[in-house]
Amino acid sequence: MAYLSNEKLVIVGAGGMIGSNMVQSVLMLGLTPNVCLYDIFEPGLHGVADEIAQCGFPGANITWTTNPEEAFTGAKYIISSGGAPRKEGMTREDLLKGNCKIAAEFGDFIKKYCPDVKHVVVIFNPADVTALTALIHSGLKPNQLTSLAALDSTRLQQALALEFGVQQDKVTGAHTYGGHGEQMAVFASQVKVDGKPLCEMGLSDEKWEDIKHRTVQGGSNIIKLRGRSSFQSPAYNAVKMIEAAMGGEKFTLPAGCYVNHDALGFKNVMMAMPTTIDATGVHFVEPKGTADELASLQKSYEHLCKMRDEIVELGIIPPVAEWKEMNPNL
Ligand SMILES: NC(=O)c1ccc[n+]([C@@H]2O[C@H](COP(=O)([O-])OP(=O)(O)OC[C@H]3O[C@@H](n4cnc5c(N)ncnc54)[C@H](O)[C@@H]3O)[C@@H](O)[C@H]2O)c1
């Protein structure tokens, strides 16, 4: 089987639902045969490694370990879903303290064992803040680390496709920006349905509010239906992000990226923007929208600043003025 790359990819949290699905997706999409599975929970990890071996992927070279040094050494790409998931009734923000501590350790492992890693994707929630924590601790350049934010956009796309009875990929430009949480900013003004602008589709304000609500609650709805947090869609999209970073098909759904931009007024946060991931990393452009959409993005940004300041208070990341000491690339 031909693989896109031969470089080492580490899946952190591989014993869990998203992690195990990512290992399978990586091999099915032919990204790299050299996949290392890492988790702190040995039996789960061992079970996933056995199952993957029993798939019999041609040419695959699967290794697994609970030792971080062994896992991270030589890694060129990393995806991490290694953290606690939400349960019914919880928001992503409820995971802040515990998962940000894990993110700090994750960043430290990168700095210590694989400073030459090319790209890292962070999934575990609240993803914008865990990714920011990992970026500060890792010492990586901002364009080398992204967080998974795309599902909010694919949920919006799905809701609009159902509303208008069209195939999902006929809905384009359905994007959300800002935080991957209750305060995400849902943009309508760039959406086209089968090539026609959404504003010409006769959608009532009431219907649009309902679609927005379904988008924001998309993750909670999966928990209600399946009794657990989503895992297939995050696994697939995170793997597509790494495929793009490896030089495969570009990833153009919004990704969470580091933004520190005076002109835009967004400073020292990770958030979803109009982005492209390619072999040179992640690149963002200015979000275009109506005054209302930009105001909701501003609100989402302010919420992210609040969460960032909470983890500064907790001592998980240093105050902004001291970030450069930990990561000179910021
Ligand atoms: N960004 C997104 O769009 C998105 C979508 C869905 C879920 N998530 C998040 O992804 C994360 C994982 O979800 P899941 O369903 O796979 O959960 P899961 O509980 O099935 O798996 C998580 C795995 O991480 C491991 N783990 C915990 N702490 C670790 C550490 N310090 N180092 C390495 N591994 C560690 C656990 O042992 C477990 O195997 C959760 O935080 C969830 O909220 C994000």
The ligand as an ORCA input file, in Angstrom:
! r2SCAN-3c Opt
* xyz 0 1
  N     -12.727     19.318     19.532
  C     -13.800     18.609     19.242
  O     -14.516     18.887     18.269
  C     -14.188     17.433     20.098
  C     -15.272     16.620     19.734
  C     -15.590     15.533     20.547
  C     -14.849     15.261     21.691
  N     -13.813     16.080     22.024
  C     -12.978     15.847     23.221
  O     -11.993     14.849     22.946
  C     -11.557     14.259     24.169
  C     -11.499     12.735     24.058
  O     -12.790     12.194     23.834
  P     -13.036     10.614     23.739
  O     -14.461     10.446     23.421
  O     -12.000      9.981     22.891
  O     -12.787     10.216     25.283
  P     -12.348      8.779     25.856
  O     -12.548      8.860     27.328
  O     -12.984      7.671     25.095
  O     -10.783      8.758     25.532
  C      -9.866      9.613     26.119
  C      -8.578      8.834     26.300
  O      -7.598      9.742     26.783
  C      -6.808      9.047     27.723
  N      -6.123     10.008     28.566
  C      -6.594     10.675     29.646
  N      -5.618     11.437     30.164
  C      -4.519     11.257     29.396
  C      -3.198     11.776     29.426
  N      -2.820     12.607     30.396
  N      -2.332     11.369     28.486
  C      -2.708     10.495     27.519
  N      -3.945      9.961     27.445
  C      -4.841     10.353     28.367
  C      -7.789      8.165     28.464
  O      -7.126      7.102     29.145
  C      -8.690      7.699     27.339
  O      -8.241      6.487     26.765
  C     -12.521     14.796     25.239
  O     -11.917     15.872     25.929
  C     -13.691     15.296     24.426
  O     -14.406     16.306     25.092
  C     -13.469     17.145     21.244
*
